[in-house]
Amino acid sequence: MSTPLRSSPLYLTVLSLLHYQPLHPYGIQRLIKQWGKDQVVNVSQRASLYRAIDRLLAADLIAVRETGRDQLYPERTVYEVTDAGRTVAREWLVEMLATPKQEFPEFPAALSLLLMLEPDEALEVFERRAEHVRAALREIDAVTAVEAQHRLPRVAMLETEYQRVVTAAQLQWLDAVVEDLRTGRLSWTPEELLAFAEPSDTPTDTPPDTP
């Protein structure tokens, strides 16, 4: 490759789709949505897809197959995966599947700072989140039902299966925390938190020896 490129879900998705056939960017975006990959890959902004294509092209992982124009559409560039792209895509896929990656999503970060809120405020925001997660779970079940009607093989639905397990587990945890907040089993006061914030009298650093 002429330019090293770090793996990303979007890069891998583009390379994977080009494994099947050469495509122009609109065709890639359409397949991502048709195959439900937009549930696991962020393509909400079309510009992000074009940036991904440009970087894959600069890294010699894809190449221009042809450029065409007709009366219905503006000029469209069709891309194909290169041999290097096939090799790298497989390496990325195996690494993503086999090796857990330390990620930093927003929710755990916000949980670590929950003590900034009063327990009543926390109860309200957790109830709101639980409703959002409950709605997401219903959407996943609806997608699963459609996939089942099409008799898709299980391997084609594993990401939906995984999403449901994770979403259901989060909802179960949220419901438990909400119940603990309602009953007072989970509570705190500013005074209790200030006690943890008080500086310790015990020095943590040992001063250097003096002659």
Solvent accessible surface area in square Angstrom, and as a share of the most:
residue,aa,sasa,rsa
1,M,111,0.50
2,S,79,0.51
3,T,63,0.36
4,P,117,0.73
5,L,34,0.17
6,R,201,0.73
7,S,47,0.31
8,S,29,0.18
9,P,80,0.50
10,L,24,0.12
11,Y,21,0.08
12,L,22,0.11
13,T,18,0.10
14,V,0,0.00
15,L,0,0.00
16,S,46,0.30
17,L,4,0.02
18,L,4,0.02
19,H,69,0.31
20,Y,147,0.56
21,Q,93,0.41
22,P,50,0.31
23,L,16,0.08
24,H,37,0.17
25,P,13,0.08
26,Y,91,0.35
27,G,1,0.01
28,I,1,0.00
29,Q,16,0.07
30,R,110,0.40
31,L,20,0.10
32,I,0,0.00
33,K,115,0.49
34,Q,120,0.53
35,W,113,0.40
36,G,27,0.26
37,K,54,0.23
38,D,53,0.28
39,Q,112,0.50
40,V,68,0.39
41,V,12,0.07
42,N,116,0.59
43,V,7,0.04
44,S,91,0.59
45,Q,121,0.54
46,R,129,0.47
47,A,55,0.42
48,S,24,0.15
49,L,1,0.01
50,Y,97,0.37
51,R,119,0.43
52,A,2,0.01
53,I,2,0.01
54,D,86,0.44
55,R,122,0.44
56,L,0,0.00
57,L,60,0.30
58,A,58,0.45
59,A,0,0.00
60,D,68,0.35
61,L,0,0.00
62,I,3,0.02
63,A,34,0.27
64,V,74,0.43
65,R,129,0.47
66,E,104,0.47
67,T,72,0.42
68,G,38,0.37
69,R,169,0.62
70,D,82,0.42
71,Q,189,0.84
72,L,151,0.75
73,Y,99,0.38
74,P,94,0.59
75,E,101,0.45
76,R,55,0.20
77,T,35,0.20
78,V,24,0.14
79,Y,22,0.08
80,E,55,0.25
81,V,13,0.08
82,T,34,0.20
83,D,118,0.61
84,A,41,0.32
85,G,0,0.00
86,R,106,0.39
87,T,76,0.44
88,V,18,0.10
89,A,6,0.04
90,R,175,0.64
91,E,102,0.46
92,W,28,0.10
93,L,83,0.41
94,V,80,0.46
95,E,100,0.45
96,M,75,0.33
97,L,140,0.70
98,A,75,0.58
99,T,69,0.40
100,P,127,0.80
101,K,145,0.62
102,Q,135,0.60
103,E,115,0.52
104,F,176,0.73
105,P,74,0.47
106,E,152,0.68
107,F,45,0.19
108,P,69,0.44
109,A,58,0.45
110,A,61,0.47
111,L,57,0.28
112,S,78,0.50
113,L,105,0.52
114,L,35,0.17
115,L,100,0.50
116,M,149,0.66
117,L,61,0.30
118,E,83,0.37
119,P,25,0.16
120,D,114,0.59
121,E,81,0.36
122,A,0,0.00
123,L,35,0.17
124,E,97,0.43
125,V,54,0.31
126,F,6,0.03
127,E,56,0.25
128,R,147,0.54
129,R,81,0.30
130,A,3,0.02
131,E,100,0.45
132,H,136,0.60
133,V,13,0.08
134,R,77,0.28
135,A,34,0.27
136,A,39,0.31
137,L,23,0.11
138,R,147,0.53
139,E,114,0.51
140,I,21,0.11
141,D,55,0.28
142,A,58,0.45
143,V,61,0.35
144,T,54,0.32
145,A,52,0.41
146,V,78,0.45
147,E,26,0.12
148,A,61,0.47
149,Q,141,0.63
150,H,123,0.55
151,R,214,0.78
152,L,75,0.37
153,P,83,0.52
154,R,155,0.57
155,V,113,0.65
156,A,45,0.35
157,M,37,0.16
158,L,81,0.40
159,E,47,0.21
160,T,11,0.06
161,E,69,0.31
162,Y,147,0.56
163,Q,46,0.20
164,R,91,0.33
165,V,98,0.56
166,V,69,0.40
167,T,19,0.11
168,A,30,0.23
169,A,56,0.43
170,Q,49,0.22
171,L,16,0.08
172,Q,138,0.61
173,W,108,0.38
174,L,0,0.00
175,D,58,0.30
176,A,54,0.42
177,V,18,0.11
178,V,8,0.05
179,E,75,0.33
180,D,43,0.22
181,L,15,0.08
182,R,147,0.54
183,T,71,0.41
184,G,46,0.44
185,R,162,0.59
186,L,67,0.33
187,S,68,0.44
188,W,34,0.12
189,T,55,0.32
190,P,67,0.42
191,E,124,0.55
192,E,93,0.42
193,L,46,0.23
194,L,116,0.58
195,A,62,0.48
196,F,177,0.74
197,A,76,0.59
198,E,120,0.54
199,P,123,0.77
200,S,86,0.55
201,D,145,0.75
202,T,97,0.56
203,P,106,0.67
204,T,132,0.77
205,D,117,0.61
206,T,127,0.74
207,P,99,0.62
208,P,115,0.73
209,D,144,0.75
210,T,114,0.66
211,P,182,1.14
